[in-house]
Amino acid sequence: MSATAESFQPKRRPVKASLGRDDFVMRGFMVVIALYLLIALALPLYAMLSKSFSTYSFDLEAYEFQVSDEAGRFDTPPVSAASLNETLQAVPPEALATSGDGRLPATSFFPDFSFRSPVLYRIRGSDADAVFLIGSERFTGTQWQEVDSNTFRRVMLRPSRAQGLQNYVTYFSTPSLFQSIENSLFIAALSTVITVSLAFGFAYALSRSCMRFKGFFRLIALAPILVPSLLPGIALVYLFGNQGMIKGLLLGESIYGPIGIVIGSVFFTFPHAMLIITTALAISDARLYEAAESLKASRWKIFWTVTLPGARYGLISAAFVVFNLVITDFGLPKVIGGQYNMLAVDIYKQVIGQQNFEMGAVVSVVLLIPALVAFAVDRQVQKKQVALLSARSVPYQPRPNPRNDWLAFGYCGLVAVFIIGLLAVCQFAALIKFWPYDLSLSLNNYAFDLMDGGGWASYYNSIEMALLTALIGTLVVFTGGYMVEKTKGFNSGRGLFQLLAMLPMAIPGMVLGLAYIFFFNNPQNPLNFFYGTMAILVICTVTHFYTVSHLTAVTALKQMDREFESVAASLKQPFTRLFRVVTVPVCLPTILDISIYLFVNAMTTVSAVVFLYSPTTTLASVAVLNMDDAGDIAPAAAMGMMIFYTNAGARILHLVISKGVLKRTQAWRFR
């Protein structure tokens, strides 16, 4: 056929696969879960960001007063609050700037006011936007409201709202607040260097030696995951505090400050770095080591030219994960930070201490920036790390070397002593009567009902919340992962869902908790009924730990061939049957892993829920914080150890169930 004839041939459009009922149902499920993430994450963050730009001040020109004579006649003309204040200088200019909940008594402008006076008062707004309170009743507009003297003392002016950068200007011009940025970056950077170095040595010993008791050391290294970050701070107080067991080792330096924060940060971030670096070392190609040895390279040169380059992406990823964990942590610097300001603690002080929610929102936005940067870099590093894998790679198998094996054993032993030592100190503190004067053993510190913090009810609340988080969270996460992985087409919707699913990892718990206050505590929000209930704690916790669970589910689902869906479609079986009969049984170990991950983190989290609990929903991790604030440090240690033992028991139960599940549903893996 000639070129001219070909040019007149009609172009064939790509044939689009027709969508069936299952496709629409799966997309519907994805939209529902995406809507959950939008409501539970995106909208609260938007509310918080909006709050950070909100400034409030009292506009005295917006209010007018009129005072009667003793006979009740209003013969004098109305006068504005601004005129009264200009004459009397009753309220200084700096007091006119306030928070969103600020109130200014109307009696401030009448220095001779007496609630027993027979005179009457009138108040109104000079425009329709002016707001004032008479008792608990809210009034707006230009209509006069007349009250007697006794009632007038309950008249309060409300501030007007404006949008702008004034809160940020105030923050960055306040040295004590701005200093916390430098402190947080310094502590996070120093803790990252120390933790990654120690974790690399530990991971190297596990993967590059033939030492004994590897399983034991790995188990000990994971123990800090089972405790709230406040617990190492309490242990350090007992070791190096003013009445500490070995306070002399600090050579006169105080543990309350950067030293204590760094040591505690190394403790609770160590397992996270160790797991990432161990994974990076595990994918090393043995052929590279064989080639280096055949070229007569020394061990030191092999380490620098083969081991470190092969693990560099794992090291970078571990560094950013540790950095993120430290800079966003609240519990540890709150317990042992002393006067050393950190960003996360500043949020708590602004909100709880000063009730300045706008400034708390500003600090949250500032804290969000390094967390987002660290998360973005970590994601890029992880993408490059996958590219190192090769189908021809040969797993590295270490050879026995008595000298190196004993060195590795000694190093891992020192790390294990550090971890076990801090936990043992907390358990010892929980069992003695009164440190350091009465060291006899007692269970008095476990009488939580006699102390601040919520009593034993807070412990039971934590178990309830953790179980609900594990159950509901696993259902939501795995269903969402299945829909985004197995849905045909709908690329834009799947991309948006993935973005929403990845976002929680970059949001510090403190920021998320504060955002929930602004969003759910708004009386105009139809979801306001969630505020102060167990439900909002579960929603916040599931959202906070959504990303890791989602990635775990998607990774497991990617291993399943799409032929399963094709076969089910050819047999005219709905996807729900395939999901129930094939997908869930095959992925059951992963489902159990997600559930235990959510349970453990729900038991230990502090920052995400510290703003959201009510008197009836106090939690064990928050009880540790409250008891420590009240000076009940030993009971705080006892509650922290209860969390540890509960999580350890849950882990053991998980291992037992997983072993049984593998035998019953995963026998095909071992054929």
C-alpha positions as CSV (number, residue, x, y, z in Angstrom):
1,M,0.0,0.0,0.0
2,S,1.4,3.4,-0.8
3,A,2.2,6.1,1.7
4,T,-0.6,8.2,0.4
5,A,-3.1,5.5,0.9
6,E,-1.8,4.8,4.4
7,S,-2.3,8.4,5.4
8,F,-6.0,8.1,4.7
9,Q,-6.5,5.0,6.9
10,P,-8.5,5.9,10.1
11,K,-6.5,5.8,13.3
12,R,-7.5,3.2,15.7
13,R,-8.3,4.4,19.2
14,P,-7.1,2.3,22.1
15,V,-9.8,0.0,23.3
16,K,-10.8,0.7,26.9
17,A,-11.6,-2.3,29.1
18,S,-15.2,-2.3,30.1
19,L,-15.8,-1.8,33.8
20,G,-17.9,-4.3,35.7
21,R,-19.7,-4.2,39.0
22,D,-16.7,-5.3,41.0
23,D,-14.6,-2.4,39.5
24,F,-17.2,0.1,40.6
25,V,-17.5,-1.4,44.1
26,M,-13.7,-1.5,44.5
27,R,-13.4,2.1,43.5
28,G,-16.2,2.9,45.9
29,F,-14.3,1.3,48.7
30,M,-11.2,3.3,47.8
31,V,-13.1,6.5,47.7
32,V,-14.6,5.8,51.1
33,I,-11.2,5.2,52.7
34,A,-9.7,8.2,50.9
35,L,-12.6,10.2,52.4
36,Y,-11.7,8.9,55.8
37,L,-8.1,10.1,55.3
38,L,-9.3,13.4,54.0
39,I,-11.5,14.0,57.1
40,A,-9.0,12.5,59.6
41,L,-5.9,14.1,58.2
42,A,-6.1,16.7,55.5
43,L,-9.0,18.8,56.9
44,P,-7.6,18.9,60.5
45,L,-4.2,20.0,59.1
46,Y,-5.9,22.7,57.0
47,A,-7.8,23.9,60.2
48,M,-4.5,24.1,62.1
49,L,-2.7,26.0,59.3
50,S,-5.6,28.5,59.1
51,K,-5.4,28.9,62.9
52,S,-1.7,29.7,62.7
53,F,-2.5,32.8,60.5
54,S,-5.4,34.0,62.8
55,T,-4.7,36.9,65.1
56,Y,-7.2,38.3,67.6
57,S,-7.4,41.7,69.2
58,F,-10.0,43.8,71.0
59,D,-11.4,46.5,68.8
60,L,-12.6,49.0,71.4
61,E,-14.2,51.2,68.7
62,A,-16.7,48.4,68.2
63,Y,-18.4,48.8,71.6
64,E,-20.5,51.6,73.1
65,F,-21.7,52.0,76.7
66,Q,-24.4,54.1,78.4
67,V,-24.8,54.6,82.1
68,S,-28.0,55.7,83.8
69,D,-28.3,58.0,86.9
70,E,-29.5,56.5,90.2
71,A,-33.1,57.0,89.1
72,G,-32.5,54.7,86.1
73,R,-32.6,57.5,83.4
74,F,-30.2,57.4,80.5
75,D,-29.6,61.1,80.0
76,T,-25.9,61.0,79.1
77,P,-24.9,60.3,75.5
78,P,-23.3,56.9,74.6
79,V,-19.5,56.6,74.7
80,S,-17.2,54.1,73.0
81,A,-14.9,51.8,74.9
82,A,-12.0,53.3,73.0
83,S,-12.8,56.8,74.4
84,L,-13.2,55.5,77.9
85,N,-9.8,53.7,77.6
86,E,-8.1,56.7,76.2
87,T,-9.2,58.8,79.1
88,L,-8.6,56.3,81.9
89,Q,-5.7,54.2,80.4
90,A,-7.4,51.2,82.0
91,V,-6.3,48.6,79.5
92,P,-2.7,48.8,78.2
93,P,-2.2,48.3,74.4
94,E,-0.3,45.0,74.8
95,A,-3.3,43.6,76.6
96,L,-5.6,44.2,73.7
97,A,-3.9,41.5,71.7
98,T,-5.2,38.2,72.8
99,S,-5.9,34.6,71.9
100,G,-9.1,33.3,70.2
101,D,-10.7,32.6,73.6
102,G,-9.7,36.0,75.1
103,R,-12.3,38.0,77.1
104,L,-12.1,41.5,78.4
105,P,-14.4,42.5,81.3
106,A,-16.6,45.5,80.6
107,T,-16.0,46.7,84.1
108,S,-12.3,47.4,83.1
109,F,-13.5,50.8,81.7
110,F,-15.3,51.8,84.9
111,P,-12.8,52.1,87.8
112,D,-15.5,53.2,90.3
113,F,-17.8,50.3,89.4
114,S,-19.7,48.6,92.3
115,F,-22.0,45.7,91.8
116,R,-24.2,47.1,94.6
117,S,-24.8,50.4,92.7
118,P,-28.4,51.2,91.7
119,V,-27.3,52.5,88.3
120,L,-28.1,50.6,85.1
121,Y,-25.8,49.9,82.2
122,R,-26.3,49.5,78.5
123,I,-24.0,48.0,75.9
124,R,-24.1,47.5,72.2
125,G,-21.9,47.0,69.2
126,S,-21.2,49.8,66.8
127,D,-21.4,47.4,63.9
128,A,-23.0,44.0,63.3
129,D,-19.8,42.0,63.8
130,A,-19.1,43.1,67.4
131,V,-19.5,40.2,69.9
132,F,-20.0,40.3,73.6
133,L,-21.2,38.0,76.3
134,I,-23.6,38.5,79.2
135,G,-22.9,35.6,81.4
136,S,-22.8,32.7,79.0
137,E,-25.2,34.2,76.5
138,R,-23.7,35.6,73.3
139,F,-24.9,38.9,71.7
140,T,-24.0,40.6,68.4
141,G,-25.3,43.7,66.6
142,T,-26.2,47.3,67.4
143,Q,-29.2,46.7,69.6
144,W,-28.8,48.0,73.2
145,Q,-28.7,45.4,76.0
146,E,-29.6,46.8,79.4
147,V,-28.4,45.2,82.6
148,D,-28.2,46.0,86.3
149,S,-24.9,46.5,88.1
150,N,-24.7,43.0,89.5
151,T,-25.2,41.6,86.0
152,F,-22.8,44.1,84.3
153,R,-19.8,42.5,86.1
154,R,-20.5,39.4,83.9
155,V,-20.4,41.3,80.7
156,M,-17.3,40.3,78.6
157,L,-16.0,41.7,75.3
158,R,-14.8,39.3,72.7
159,P,-11.9,39.9,70.3
160,S,-12.2,40.3,66.6
161,R,-10.3,38.0,64.2
162,A,-7.9,38.9,61.4
163,Q,-5.7,36.9,59.1
164,G,-2.0,37.6,58.7
165,L,1.6,36.7,59.5
166,Q,1.6,38.5,62.9
167,N,1.8,35.2,64.9
168,Y,4.9,34.2,62.9
169,V,6.5,37.6,63.3
170,T,5.9,37.3,67.1
171,Y,7.3,33.8,67.2
172,F,10.5,34.5,65.3
173,S,11.1,37.8,67.2
174,T,10.8,36.0,70.6
175,P,14.3,34.7,71.4
176,S,13.2,32.0,73.9
177,L,10.8,30.5,71.3
178,F,13.2,30.8,68.4
179,Q,15.9,29.2,70.4
180,S,13.9,26.0,70.5
181,I,14.4,25.5,66.7
182,E,18.2,25.6,67.1
183,N,18.0,23.3,70.1
184,S,15.7,20.8,68.3
185,L,17.9,20.6,65.2
186,F,21.1,20.2,67.3
187,I,19.6,17.4,69.5
188,A,18.2,15.6,66.5
189,A,21.4,15.9,64.5
190,L,23.6,14.7,67.4
191,S,21.3,11.9,68.4
192,T,21.1,10.8,64.7
193,V,24.9,10.5,64.4
194,I,25.3,8.5,67.6
195,T,22.3,6.3,67.1
196,V,23.1,5.4,63.4
197,S,26.7,4.7,64.4
198,L,25.8,2.4,67.2
199,A,23.0,0.7,65.2
200,F,25.3,0.1,62.3
201,G,27.9,-1.6,64.6
202,F,25.1,-3.8,66.0
203,A,23.6,-4.6,62.6
204,Y,27.1,-5.4,61.3
205,A,27.7,-7.7,64.1
206,L,24.4,-9.6,63.5
207,S,24.9,-9.9,59.7
208,R,28.7,-10.2,59.3
209,S,29.7,-12.5,62.2
210,C,29.0,-16.0,63.4
211,M,28.7,-15.0,67.1
212,R,26.3,-16.9,69.3
213,F,22.9,-15.7,70.6
214,K,22.1,-13.5,67.6
215,G,18.4,-14.1,68.2
216,F,18.7,-13.0,71.9
217,F,20.6,-9.8,71.0
218,R,18.1,-9.0,68.3
219,L,15.2,-9.5,70.7
220,I,16.8,-7.2,73.3
221,A,17.5,-4.5,70.6
222,L,13.8,-4.4,69.8
223,A,12.7,-3.9,73.4
224,P,12.7,-0.1,73.4
225,I,9.8,-0.2,70.8
226,L,7.6,-1.7,73.5
227,V,7.9,1.3,75.9
228,P,6.8,5.0,75.7
229,S,9.6,7.4,75.1
230,L,9.1,8.9,78.6
231,L,10.4,5.7,80.3
232,P,14.1,6.1,79.4
233,G,13.9,9.7,80.8
234,I,12.6,8.3,84.1
235,A,15.4,5.7,84.2
236,L,18.0,8.4,83.6
237,V,16.6,10.5,86.4
238,Y,17.1,7.5,88.8
239,L,20.6,6.9,87.5
240,F,22.0,10.5,87.0
241,G,19.5,12.8,88.7
242,N,20.2,14.8,91.8
243,Q,19.8,11.7,94.0
244,G,20.8,9.3,91.2
245,M,22.6,6.0,91.7
246,I,25.7,6.9,89.7
247,K,25.3,10.7,89.2
248,G,29.1,11.1,89.7
249,L,29.7,9.6,86.3
250,L,28.5,12.9,84.7
251,L,31.4,14.8,86.3
252,G,29.1,17.5,87.7
253,E,27.0,17.9,84.5
254,S,23.2,17.8,84.8
255,I,21.2,15.0,83.2
256,Y,18.3,17.5,82.9
257,G,18.9,19.0,79.5
258,P,20.7,18.0,76.2
259,I,22.7,15.1,77.8
260,G,19.6,13.4,79.1
261,I,17.6,14.0,75.9
262,V,20.4,12.6,73.7
263,I,20.9,9.5,75.8
264,G,17.2,8.8,75.9
265,S,16.8,9.5,72.2
266,V,19.5,6.9,71.4
267,F,17.6,4.4,73.5
268,F,14.2,4.7,71.9
269,T,15.3,5.2,68.3
270,F,18.0,2.5,68.3
271,P,15.7,-0.4,67.2
272,H,14.3,1.7,64.3
273,A,17.8,2.4,62.9
274,M,19.0,-1.2,63.6
275,L,16.1,-2.7,61.6
276,I,16.7,-0.5,58.6
277,I,20.4,-1.0,58.5
278,T,20.1,-4.8,59.1
279,T,17.8,-4.9,56.0
280,A,20.3,-2.9,54.0
281,L,23.2,-5.2,55.0
282,A,21.1,-8.3,54.3
283,I,20.8,-7.5,50.6
284,S,24.5,-7.3,50.0
285,D,25.8,-9.4,47.1
286,A,28.3,-12.1,48.2
287,R,29.9,-12.0,44.7
288,L,31.4,-8.5,45.5
289,Y,33.1,-9.8,48.6
290,E,34.5,-12.8,46.7
291,A,35.8,-10.5,44.0
292,A,37.4,-8.3,46.6
293,E,39.0,-11.2,48.4
294,S,40.4,-12.6,45.1
295,L,42.1,-9.3,44.5
296,K,43.8,-9.6,48.0
297,A,42.0,-6.6,49.4
298,S,42.3,-6.2,53.2
299,R,39.2,-6.4,55.5
300,W,39.4,-2.7,56.1
301,K,39.5,-1.9,52.4
302,I,36.6,-4.3,51.7
303,F,34.6,-2.5,54.5
304,W,35.1,0.9,52.9
305,T,34.8,-0.1,49.3
306,V,32.1,-2.8,49.4
307,T,30.2,-2.8,52.7
308,L,29.6,0.9,53.2
309,P,28.7,1.7,49.6
310,G,26.3,-1.2,49.5
311,A,24.6,-0.1,52.7
312,R,24.7,3.7,52.1
313,Y,21.1,4.0,51.2
314,G,20.1,2.1,54.3
315,L,22.3,4.4,56.4
316,I,20.8,7.5,54.9
317,S,17.3,6.2,55.3
318,A,18.0,5.3,59.0
319,A,19.5,8.7,59.6
320,F,16.4,10.6,58.4
321,V,14.1,8.2,60.3
322,V,16.0,8.8,63.5
323,F,16.2,12.5,62.9
324,N,12.4,12.6,62.4
325,L,11.7,10.6,65.5
326,V,13.9,12.7,67.7
327,I,12.8,16.2,66.5
328,T,9.1,15.3,66.8
329,D,9.3,13.5,70.1
330,F,7.5,15.1,73.0
331,G,7.6,12.6,76.0
332,L,11.4,12.4,76.6
333,P,12.3,16.1,76.5
334,K,9.2,16.8,78.6
335,V,10.4,14.4,81.3
336,I,14.2,15.2,81.3
337,G,14.6,18.3,79.2
338,G,14.5,20.7,82.1
339,Q,14.8,24.3,80.9
340,Y,16.2,23.2,77.5
341,N,13.4,24.1,75.1
342,M,12.4,21.8,72.3
343,L,9.8,22.4,69.6
344,A,7.4,19.6,70.6
345,V,7.5,20.8,74.2
346,D,6.9,24.3,73.1
347,I,3.6,23.2,71.5
348,Y,2.6,21.6,74.8
349,K,3.5,24.7,76.8
350,Q,1.7,27.1,74.5
351,V,-1.5,25.0,74.4
352,I,-1.7,23.6,77.9
353,G,0.3,26.1,79.9
354,Q,-0.7,29.4,78.2
355,Q,-3.9,28.4,76.4
356,N,-2.4,30.2,73.3
357,F,-3.7,27.9,70.6
358,E,-2.6,30.2,67.8
359,M,1.0,30.2,68.8
360,G,0.8,26.5,69.4
361,A,-0.3,26.2,65.7
362,V,2.6,28.3,64.6
363,V,5.1,26.1,66.4
364,S,3.4,23.1,64.9
365,V,3.9,24.5,61.4
366,V,7.5,25.2,62.2
367,L,8.0,21.6,63.5
368,L,6.2,20.3,60.4
369,I,8.9,21.7,58.0
370,P,11.9,19.6,59.1
371,A,9.7,16.5,59.5
372,L,8.4,16.9,55.9
373,V,11.9,17.5,54.5
374,A,13.3,14.4,56.3
375,F,10.3,12.3,55.1
376,A,10.7,13.5,51.5
377,V,14.4,12.7,51.4
378,D,13.9,9.4,53.0
379,R,11.3,8.4,50.4
380,Q,13.7,9.3,47.6
381,V,16.5,7.3,49.3
382,Q,14.2,4.3,49.6
383,K,13.4,4.4,45.9
384,K,17.1,4.3,45.1
385,Q,17.7,1.5,47.5
386,V,15.3,-0.8,45.7
387,A,17.4,-0.3,42.5
388,L,20.3,-2.0,44.1
389,L,18.6,-5.4,44.1
390,S,19.5,-7.8,41.3
391,A,18.0,-11.1,40.3
392,R,21.5,-12.6,40.2
393,S,22.5,-11.5,43.7
394,V,23.9,-14.1,46.0
395,P,23.2,-13.7,49.8
396,Y,26.3,-13.1,51.9
397,Q,27.1,-15.8,54.4
398,P,29.7,-14.9,57.0
399,R,32.5,-17.3,57.8
400,P,33.6,-18.1,61.4
401,N,36.4,-15.9,62.8
402,P,36.9,-16.4,66.5
403,R,38.5,-13.0,67.1
404,N,35.9,-11.0,65.2
405,D,33.0,-13.1,66.5
406,W,34.1,-12.4,70.1
407,L,34.5,-8.7,69.4
408,A,31.0,-8.6,67.9
409,F,29.6,-10.5,70.9
410,G,31.2,-8.1,73.3
411,Y,29.9,-5.0,71.4
412,C,26.4,-6.5,71.3
413,G,26.7,-7.4,74.9
414,L,27.4,-3.7,75.8
415,V,24.4,-2.5,73.9
416,A,22.2,-5.1,75.5
417,V,23.4,-4.0,78.9
418,F,22.5,-0.4,78.1
419,I,19.0,-1.4,77.0
420,I,18.3,-3.9,79.8
421,G,19.9,-1.6,82.3
422,L,17.5,1.2,81.7
423,L,14.5,-1.1,81.8
424,A,15.8,-2.8,85.0
425,V,16.2,0.6,86.7
426,C,12.6,1.5,85.9
427,Q,11.4,-1.9,87.3
428,F,13.6,-1.4,90.4
429,A,12.2,2.1,90.9
430,A,8.6,0.7,90.6
431,L,9.2,-1.8,93.4
432,I,10.9,0.2,96.1
433,K,9.0,2.2,98.7
434,F,10.8,5.5,98.7
435,W,14.0,6.3,96.8
436,P,16.6,6.7,98.1
437,Y,15.6,6.5,101.8
438,D,13.6,3.3,102.0
439,L,14.8,0.6,99.5
440,S,12.6,-2.1,100.8
441,L,10.4,-3.8,98.1
442,S,6.7,-2.9,97.9
443,L,3.8,-2.8,95.5
444,N,2.6,0.6,96.8
445,N,3.7,2.3,93.5
446,Y,1.1,0.2,91.7
447,A,-1.8,1.7,93.7
448,F,-2.5,3.9,90.7
449,D,-6.0,4.8,92.0
450,L,-4.5,6.8,94.8
451,M,-2.5,9.0,92.5
452,D,-2.9,11.5,89.7
453,G,-3.1,10.2,86.2
454,G,-6.4,8.4,86.0
455,G,-5.7,5.3,88.1
456,W,-6.0,1.7,86.8
457,A,-8.8,3.0,84.6
458,S,-6.2,4.7,82.3
459,Y,-4.4,1.3,81.9
460,Y,-7.6,-0.4,80.9
461,N,-8.5,2.4,78.6
462,S,-5.2,2.0,76.9
463,I,-5.8,-1.7,76.3
464,E,-9.3,-0.9,75.0
465,M,-8.0,1.7,72.6
466,A,-5.1,-0.5,71.5
467,L,-7.4,-3.4,70.7
468,L,-9.9,-1.1,68.8
469,T,-7.0,0.5,67.0
470,A,-5.6,-2.9,66.0
471,L,-9.0,-4.3,64.9
472,I,-10.4,-1.2,63.1
473,G,-7.0,0.0,61.8
474,T,-6.1,-3.4,60.3
475,L,-9.4,-3.6,58.6
476,V,-9.2,-0.1,57.1
477,V,-5.6,-0.3,56.2
478,F,-5.6,-3.7,54.6
479,T,-8.8,-3.0,52.7
480,G,-7.4,0.3,51.4
481,G,-4.2,-1.4,50.4
482,Y,-6.1,-4.1,48.5
483,M,-8.2,-1.6,46.7
484,V,-5.3,0.6,45.6
485,E,-3.2,-2.4,44.5
486,K,-5.9,-4.5,42.7
487,T,-8.2,-1.9,41.2
488,K,-8.0,-1.7,37.4
489,G,-7.2,1.7,35.9
490,F,-8.4,4.7,37.9
491,N,-4.8,6.0,38.0
492,S,-5.6,9.5,39.2
493,G,-7.7,8.2,42.0
494,R,-5.1,5.6,43.0
495,G,-2.4,8.3,42.9
496,L,-4.4,10.6,45.2
497,F,-5.0,7.7,47.6
498,Q,-1.3,6.9,47.7
499,L,-0.5,10.5,48.5
500,L,-3.0,10.6,51.4
501,A,-1.8,7.2,52.6
502,M,1.9,8.4,52.7
503,L,1.2,11.7,54.3
504,P,0.7,10.6,58.0
505,M,4.3,9.4,58.3
506,A,5.4,13.0,57.8
507,I,3.1,14.5,60.4
508,P,4.4,14.6,64.0
509,G,1.9,13.2,66.5
510,M,1.9,16.5,68.4
511,V,0.9,18.4,65.3
512,L,-1.8,15.9,64.5
513,G,-3.3,16.0,68.0
514,L,-3.4,19.8,68.0
515,A,-5.0,19.8,64.5
516,Y,-7.7,17.6,65.9
517,I,-8.5,20.1,68.5
518,F,-9.1,22.9,65.9
519,F,-11.1,20.6,63.6
520,F,-13.2,18.4,65.9
521,N,-13.7,20.8,68.8
522,N,-15.3,23.3,66.5
523,P,-19.0,23.5,67.6
524,Q,-20.0,24.1,63.9
525,N,-18.4,20.9,62.8
526,P,-21.0,18.1,62.5
527,L,-18.3,15.7,63.6
528,N,-17.9,17.6,66.9
529,F,-19.6,14.7,68.8
530,F,-16.4,12.6,68.4
531,Y,-14.4,15.1,70.6
532,G,-13.6,13.8,74.1
533,T,-14.6,10.2,73.3
534,M,-12.6,7.0,72.8
535,A,-13.5,7.1,69.1
536,I,-11.4,10.2,68.5
537,L,-8.4,8.6,70.2
538,V,-8.8,5.5,67.9
539,I,-9.2,7.6,64.8
540,C,-6.1,9.7,65.7
541,T,-4.0,6.7,66.4
542,V,-5.0,4.8,63.3
543,T,-4.3,7.9,61.2
544,H,-1.0,8.6,62.9
545,F,0.4,5.1,62.2
546,Y,-1.4,4.5,58.9
547,T,1.6,4.8,56.5
548,V,3.8,2.0,57.8
549,S,0.8,-0.3,58.0
550,H,-0.3,0.7,54.4
551,L,3.2,0.0,53.0
552,T,3.3,-3.4,54.8
553,A,-0.1,-4.4,53.3
554,V,0.8,-3.2,49.8
555,T,4.2,-5.0,49.9
556,A,2.4,-8.3,50.7
557,L,-0.3,-7.7,48.1
558,K,2.3,-7.0,45.4
559,Q,3.7,-10.5,45.9
560,M,0.3,-12.0,44.7
561,D,0.1,-12.5,41.0
562,R,-2.8,-10.7,39.2
563,E,-3.7,-14.0,37.6
564,F,-5.8,-14.6,40.7
565,E,-8.1,-11.8,39.7
566,S,-8.2,-13.0,36.1
567,V,-9.1,-16.5,37.1
568,A,-11.8,-15.2,39.5
569,A,-13.2,-13.1,36.7
570,S,-13.3,-16.0,34.2
571,L,-15.2,-18.1,36.8
572,K,-17.6,-15.1,37.3
573,Q,-16.7,-15.0,41.0
574,P,-17.0,-11.6,42.8
575,F,-13.8,-10.0,44.1
576,T,-15.3,-10.3,47.7
577,R,-15.1,-14.1,47.5
578,L,-11.5,-13.9,46.1
579,F,-10.6,-11.5,48.9
580,R,-12.1,-13.8,51.5
581,V,-11.0,-17.2,50.2
582,V,-7.6,-16.4,48.7
583,T,-6.2,-13.0,49.6
584,V,-6.8,-12.9,53.3
585,P,-5.5,-16.5,54.0
586,V,-2.4,-15.9,51.9
587,C,-1.7,-12.5,53.6
588,L,-2.8,-13.5,57.1
589,P,0.8,-13.3,58.5
590,T,1.0,-9.7,57.2
591,I,-2.4,-8.9,58.6
592,L,-1.3,-10.1,62.0
593,D,1.9,-8.0,61.7
594,I,-0.1,-4.9,61.0
595,S,-2.4,-5.6,63.9
596,I,0.5,-6.0,66.4
597,Y,2.2,-2.9,65.0
598,L,-0.9,-0.8,65.6
599,F,-1.5,-2.4,69.1
600,V,2.0,-1.7,70.3
601,N,2.1,1.9,69.0
602,A,-1.3,2.6,70.4
603,M,-0.1,1.5,73.9
604,T,3.0,3.7,73.8
605,T,2.0,6.8,71.9
606,V,1.9,10.0,74.0
607,S,2.2,13.0,71.6
608,A,-0.7,12.1,69.4
609,V,-3.3,11.8,72.2
610,V,-2.0,14.2,74.9
611,F,-4.4,16.9,73.7
612,L,-7.4,14.7,73.1
613,Y,-8.2,12.6,76.1
614,S,-11.0,13.4,78.5
615,P,-11.4,12.6,82.2
616,T,-13.1,9.3,81.3
617,T,-10.6,8.4,78.5
618,T,-7.3,8.9,80.2
619,L,-4.6,6.6,78.8
620,A,-1.7,4.7,80.5
621,S,1.0,6.6,78.5
622,V,-0.5,9.9,79.4
623,A,-0.8,8.8,83.0
624,V,3.0,8.3,83.0
625,L,3.3,11.9,82.0
626,N,0.8,13.2,84.5
627,M,2.3,11.3,87.4
628,D,5.7,12.5,86.5
629,D,4.5,16.1,86.4
630,A,2.9,15.5,89.9
631,G,6.2,14.2,91.3
632,D,5.1,10.6,91.5
633,I,8.1,9.4,89.5
634,A,8.1,5.8,90.9
635,P,4.4,5.2,90.1
636,A,5.1,6.7,86.7
637,A,7.9,4.1,86.2
638,A,5.5,1.4,87.4
639,M,2.8,2.4,84.8
640,G,5.5,2.5,82.1
641,M,6.6,-1.0,83.0
642,M,2.9,-2.2,82.8
643,I,2.9,-0.9,79.3
644,F,6.1,-2.8,78.5
645,Y,4.8,-6.1,79.9
646,T,1.5,-5.7,78.1
647,N,3.2,-5.1,74.8
648,A,5.7,-7.9,75.5
649,G,2.7,-10.2,76.2
650,A,1.0,-9.1,73.0
651,R,4.2,-9.8,71.0
652,I,4.5,-13.3,72.5
653,L,0.8,-14.0,71.7
654,H,1.3,-12.7,68.2
655,L,4.3,-15.1,67.7
656,V,2.2,-18.0,68.9
657,I,-0.8,-17.1,66.7
658,S,1.5,-16.5,63.7
659,K,3.2,-19.8,64.1
660,G,-0.2,-21.6,64.2
661,V,-1.4,-19.6,61.2
662,L,1.7,-20.5,59.2
663,K,1.1,-24.2,59.8
664,R,-2.6,-24.0,58.9
665,T,-2.8,-21.5,56.0
666,Q,0.8,-21.2,54.7
667,A,1.8,-24.9,54.3
668,W,2.2,-24.2,50.5
669,R,5.2,-22.0,51.3
670,F,7.2,-24.9,52.6
671,R,6.5,-27.6,49.9
